[in-house]
Amino acid sequence: MQHTYAERVNHMENSAIRELLKVTEQPHVISFAGGLPAPELFPLSEIRESYTQVLGAGDHSVLQYGTTEGYLPLREVISAQMRAKGIQAEPENIFLTNGSQQGLDLIAKLFINPGDVVLLQSPSYLGAIQTFRSYQANFKSIPTNGAGIDDIALELSIKLNRPKIIYLAPTYQNPTGTTFTIEERKAVLRIASKYGVPVLEDDPYGELRYDGSALPAIRSFSTEDEVIYLGTFSKTLAPGLRLGWIVGGKNLIDKLVVAKKGTDLHTSTLLQRATHYYLTHFNATEHIETIRQAYKVRRDLMLNELKENFFDRAIWTEPNGGMFIWLTLPERYDTLDLLPKALAGNVAYVPGAHFFVNGGGCSSMRLNFSNPTPLQIKQGIKLLANILTID
């Protein structure tokens, strides 16, 4: 039977990364493609104990429907974590979601009409691009210059394009690994506030810092709820749990309740209770430090391998945190065309073009260093360099 779908379905696309992961799941392929944490670092025994304790306590309500906002004790813990980061938040400012990806979708559902403009970084997170595109948004890139964000051009762009929302991942961004300075964060907030444009601050990697001091979230400078903050446990606990949160003003939270009720009623009660048990009975800070140390080793190793194997044939970012390095080859290369050769050579990456909304990035690629083992990093970067030499 041929179905007649809604017009917005024409704007929905399969994730190139998710499709690529189907190939890279083959054990002989060294994958730098997925934005995956290292599974050997998941706190498996602690999570098992958390579920065991929650289910073994005899409280039948752990399997019952819950409130749409989320389990209050867990929201209390998260709000305390937010205040420790300089973000003023009470439990009523916290809204729990099925991963921060659902947070993106709910915010897009609340704000975006067909044809509305979303202002974002270029390149930007593919999952956000796909979400906004499914609501038929148009896109404009945040203007930059050699020193970072171009304040004057940003203000002009807002005047001309009247964006409905500004989407940013200012800390260890996916895909580039780059980070806004404090001055850039304040400038974006100042200009957005002047024109009444909300800022959606996506912060999945903020805890994964390997060098330097932690930078304050843009939301920490906000005084009028101009900034909507997205957080997640996917990178600090486990992505398979699918648990994230939104920090926003009371009016926004009320709207999110209505939007989520029509989607899935609420996030899993059992998951929320088990996560709360984990956060209150185990040392989550120590676990995050373990992740940091392991990922720092892998980042440093990949940077060293790039220096040894690529010499002056490419440039790349040197992130202070996160999970990604952005590699750019000379313009004569097209990383989409190179990908089949790389896969034939048993190494994978994500072509840079997927992260741009208006073209670009054809000679770039995103490399993930958190998931491959140190040995795979050494072998995989050498394979990539050899493929380029042959090409």
SENU-839466 format. One record per residue (C-alpha): x, y, z; residue in three letters. Coordinates in steps of 0.001 Angstrom, whole numbers, padded with zeros to 6 digits, always signed. Layout:
N
XYZALA
...
***
This chain:
391
+000000+000000+000000MET
+001259+003460-000908GLN
+000891+005852+002012HIS
+000447+009595+001709THR
+002805+011084+004259TYR
+002888+014548+005766ALA
+004983+017111+003906GLU
+007502+017246+006767ARG
+008463+013628+006061VAL
+010174+014898+002920ASN
+012521+016846+005189HIS
+013458+013810+007305MET
+016694+012044+006452GLU
+018462+008969+007696ASN
+021539+009830+009730SER
+024621+009247+007611ALA
+026477+008392+010807ILE
+023919+005796+011937ARG
+024037+004171+008499GLU
+027830+004205+008577LEU
+027823+002531+011983LEU
+026133-000511+010450LYS
+029289-001039+008401VAL
+031717-000188+011171THR
+030187-002739+013543GLU
+032164-005350+011620GLN
+034990-006384+013969PRO
+037775-005941+011415HIS
+036921-002254+010771VAL
+038687+000364+012877ILE
+036054+003025+013388SER
+036692+006685+014085PHE
+033152+007330+012835ALA
+030750+006972+015757GLY
+030447+009465+018564GLY
+030597+006594+020999LEU
+031980+006446+024538PRO
+034318+003601+025475ALA
+032073+000709+026617PRO
+034756-000793+028848GLU
+034457+002331+031021LEU
+030727+001991+031682PHE
+030105+001491+035431PRO
+028435-001854+034815LEU
+028572-003247+038346SER
+027354+000016+039894GLU
+024437+000261+037467ILE
+023551-003387+038100ARG
+023615-002736+041851GLU
+021463+000381+041424SER
+018743-001528+039575TYR
+018964-004416+042035THR
+018525-002136+045026GLN
+015667-000165+043485VAL
+013781-003277+042404LEU
+014580-005131+045614GLY
+013239-002457+047950ALA
+009670-003689+047585GLY
+008349-000370+046284ASP
+005947-001283+043483HIS
+005763+002344+042336SER
+009137+001982+040582VAL
+007152+000261+037796LEU
+004295+002767+037814GLN
+003596+005787+035631TYR
+005433+008896+036776GLY
+005211+012652+036431THR
+006046+014148+033058THR
+008612+016547+034554GLU
+010516+013635+036041GLY
+011302+012052+039420TYR
+011628+014901+041926LEU
+014591+013506+043953PRO
+016560+013073+040716LEU
+015691+016600+039627ARG
+016921+017811+043020GLU
+020280+016082+042479VAL
+020619+017479+038959ILE
+019699+021008+040056SER
+022435+020818+042720ALA
+024909+019722+040029GLN
+023834+022650+037886MET
+024352+025133+040730ARG
+027834+023688+041250ALA
+028515+024649+037589LYS
+027296+028198+038218GLY
+023862+027635+036673ILE
+021106+028847+038962GLN
+018479+026110+038905ALA
+015935+024673+041295GLU
+014182+021321+040791PRO
+011273+023076+039101GLU
+013726+024300+036442ASN
+014755+020747+035533ILE
+012857+018659+032974PHE
+013904+015058+032329LEU
+014040+013627+028805THR
+014883+010421+026955ASN
+018374+011636+026152GLY
+019225+015177+025140SER
+018176+014274+021587GLN
+014581+014236+022792GLN
+015265+017594+024393GLY
+016251+018950+020975LEU
+013091+017551+019421ASP
+010813+018969+022113LEU
+012388+022412+021864ILE
+012044+022345+018070ALA
+008409+021285+018439LYS
+007732+024241+020730LEU
+009584+026915+018782PHE
+009852+026079+015083ILE
+007227+026734+012441ASN
+007890+025814+008789PRO
+010226+028402+007310GLY
+011556+029686+010637ASP
+015288+030368+010742VAL
+017655+028558+013096VAL
+021033+030210+013562LEU
+023806+027690+014249LEU
+027511+026984+014065GLN
+029054+025849+010805SER
+029821+022960+010953PRO
+027239+021838+013500SER
+025911+018705+015213TYR
+024213+016492+012634LEU
+021510+015314+015047GLY
+020425+018899+015655ALA
+020415+019711+011944ILE
+018185+016709+011247GLN
+015824+017558+014100THR
+015333+021178+013045PHE
+015069+020146+009398ARG
+012258+017713+010241SER
+010270+020737+011478TYR
+011015+022444+008143GLN
+013389+025058+009508ALA
+015727+027151+007395ASN
+019327+027651+008484PHE
+021830+030460+008724LYS
+025377+030114+010009SER
+026836+032099+012887ILE
+029382+034502+011343PRO
+033002+033978+012371THR
+036371+035483+011566ASN
+039952+034557+012383GLY
+039460+035606+016000ALA
+036225+033642+016543GLY
+032656+034929+016480ILE
+032210+038148+014528ASP
+030018+040225+016895ASP
+029058+042842+014338ILE
+028207+040284+011656ALA
+026230+038203+014174LEU
+024085+041176+015125GLU
+023533+042026+011469LEU
+022559+038425+010726SER
+019972+038467+013528ILE
+018549+041755+012205LYS
+018312+040424+008653LEU
+017229+036835+009275ASN
+015204+037163+012490ARG
+016058+033659+013734PRO
+013583+031851+015968LYS
+016382+030280+017987ILE
+020187+030135+018163ILE
+021571+026614+018565TYR
+025061+026259+020041LEU
+027363+023575+021392ALA
+029942+025973+022844PRO
+032066+023443+024740THR
+034128+020766+022908TYR
+031700+020935+020019GLN
+030621+018008+017893ASN
+032101+017741+015256PRO
+035130+020036+015611THR
+036041+019779+019301GLY
+036333+023579+019485THR
+035267+025711+022458THR
+033926+029250+022750PHE
+035914+031665+024866THR
+034243+033447+027768ILE
+034134+036596+025646GLU
+032355+034762+022824GLU
+029824+033270+025235ARG
+029008+036660+026697LYS
+028833+038256+023258ALA
+026334+035705+021945VAL
+024152+036109+025028LEU
+024324+039910+024919ARG
+023315+040102+021262ILE
+020665+037369+021508ALA
+019129+039051+024558SER
+019085+042419+022814LYS
+016880+040994+020050TYR
+014878+038556+022169GLY
+016211+035391+020508VAL
+016486+032347+022786PRO
+019790+030476+022892VAL
+019716+026678+022987LEU
+022955+025590+024691GLU
+023747+021921+024081ASP
+026366+020669+026545ASP
+026905+016893+026262PRO
+030706+017068+026554TYR
+031296+019715+029219GLY
+032476+017208+031840GLU
+035041+015688+029461LEU
+037778+018263+030066ARG
+041434+017210+029705TYR
+043327+020513+029797ASP
+042852+023954+031281GLY
+040086+025275+033475SER
+036377+024643+033039ALA
+034560+027469+031269LEU
+031176+028656+032572PRO
+028092+027677+030624ALA
+026341+030441+028702ILE
+023301+029752+030889ARG
+025364+030779+033934SER
+025436+034374+032599PHE
+021706+034402+031885SER
+019397+036433+034107THR
+016136+036315+032146GLU
+015954+032652+031092ASP
+017215+033609+027630GLU
+019274+030401+027555VAL
+017804+026898+027418ILE
+020378+024365+028581TYR
+020543+020707+027502LEU
+022413+018121+029588GLY
+022825+014358+029354THR
+024151+011302+031174PHE
+025116+009673+027866SER
+028777+010665+028023LYS
+029338+010440+031790THR
+027267+007349+032622LEU
+026060+005372+029585ALA
+024288+006340+026351PRO
+022095+003241+026328GLY
+020222+004523+029373LEU
+018811+007427+027313ARG
+018494+010025+030049LEU
+018979+013756+029670GLY
+017549+016985+030990TRP
+016553+020524+030076ILE
+017175+023567+032278VAL
+014710+026367+031631GLY
+012306+028879+033100GLY
+009014+027823+034658LYS
+006980+028917+031640ASN
+009103+026799+029304LEU
+008898+023776+031626ILE
+005094+024044+031613ASP
+005095+023986+027803LYS
+007518+021055+027749LEU
+005158+019063+029972VAL
+002385+019455+027397VAL
+004720+018595+024497ALA
+006170+015489+026156LYS
+002777+014178+027303LYS
+001806+013865+023671GLY
+005062+012100+022864THR
+005732+009472+025559ASP
+004027+010689+028782LEU
+007268+010539+030792HIS
+010763+009092+030941THR
+011073+005583+032399SER
+010320+005584+036140THR
+012656+002653+036781LEU
+015497+004330+034886LEU
+015088+007554+036853GLN
+014978+005766+040200ARG
+018053+003656+039366ALA
+019983+006701+038155THR
+019092+008550+041335HIS
+020343+005600+043398TYR
+023606+005560+041418TYR
+024194+009290+041888LEU
+023494+009175+045629THR
+025285+005914+046513HIS
+028329+005828+044218PHE
+031095+008301+043467ASN
+030045+009741+040097ALA
+032782+012391+040272THR
+035462+009735+040587GLU
+033986+007825+037655HIS
+034044+010942+035459ILE
+037687+011496+036393GLU
+038450+007926+035279THR
+036815+008670+031928ILE
+038784+011904+031588ARG
+042113+010198+032185GLN
+041388+007436+029682ALA
+040147+009787+026969TYR
+043039+012181+027493LYS
+045463+009346+026738VAL
+043559+008508+023557ARG
+043303+012136+022447ARG
+047026+012681+022977ASP
+047826+009478+021113LEU
+045669+010428+018116MET
+047217+013898+017961LEU
+050703+012382+018059ASN
+049815+009855+015351GLU
+048423+012612+013162LEU
+051653+014566+013546LYS
+053768+011524+012684GLU
+051705+010254+009758ASN
+050184+013335+008141PHE
+053091+015777+008497PHE
+052129+018854+006458ASP
+049417+017084+004436ARG
+046539+018190+006677ALA
+045533+020460+009527ILE
+043471+019449+012533TRP
+041939+020802+015712THR
+043558+020107+019077GLU
+040601+020002+021468PRO
+040907+020503+025215ASN
+038091+018041+025812GLY
+035222+016146+024262GLY
+035465+013207+021875MET
+036382+014546+018437PHE
+039174+015885+016243ILE
+038353+017721+013003TRP
+040817+016932+010205LEU
+041004+019052+007050THR
+042855+017913+003931LEU
+043919+020015+000922PRO
+040950+021136-001184GLU
+041669+018630-003964ARG
+040433+015844-001687TYR
+036774+014944-001228ASP
+036296+012873+001915THR
+032941+011538+000664LEU
+034717+010076-002368ASP
+037561+008772-000204LEU
+035274+006966+002245LEU
+034725+003769+000169PRO
+038509+003412-000168LYS
+038910+003911+003563ALA
+036246+001295+004328LEU
+037910-001103+001891ALA
+041073-000521+003897GLY
+039173-001287+007118ASN
+039107+002202+008598VAL
+036138+004583+008914ALA
+035486+008270+009557TYR
+032577+010680+009012VAL
+032917+012958+005962PRO
+032771+016609+006947GLY
+030084+017587+004436ALA
+027402+015944+006599HIS
+027837+018624+009279PHE
+027128+021626+007031PHE
+023684+022984+006182VAL
+024633+025120+003203ASN
+027510+023209+001635GLY
+031147+022987+002622GLY
+033432+020660+004508GLY
+034152+018469+001483CYS
+037829+018088+002344SER
+037248+017562+006082SER
+036427+014596+008292MET
+035431+013978+011892ARG
+037556+011557+013895LEU
+036389+010073+017193ASN
+039086+009160+019728PHE
+037002+008060+022723SER
+035779+004711+021411ASN
+038745+003084+019625PRO
+041432+001477+021751THR
+044940+002982+021783PRO
+046141+000182+019497LEU
+043305+000842+017063GLN
+044144+004554+017068ILE
+047765+003841+016119LYS
+046790+001367+013414GLN
+043836+003356+012090GLY
+045639+006665+011613ILE
+048417+004855+009732LYS
+045804+003221+007499LEU
+044206+006593+006780LEU
+047557+008133+005908ALA
+048382+005230+003576ASN
+045041+005591+001787ILE
+045774+009251+001159LEU
+049248+008381-000126THR
+047816+005823-002558ILE
+045129+008249-003667ASP
***
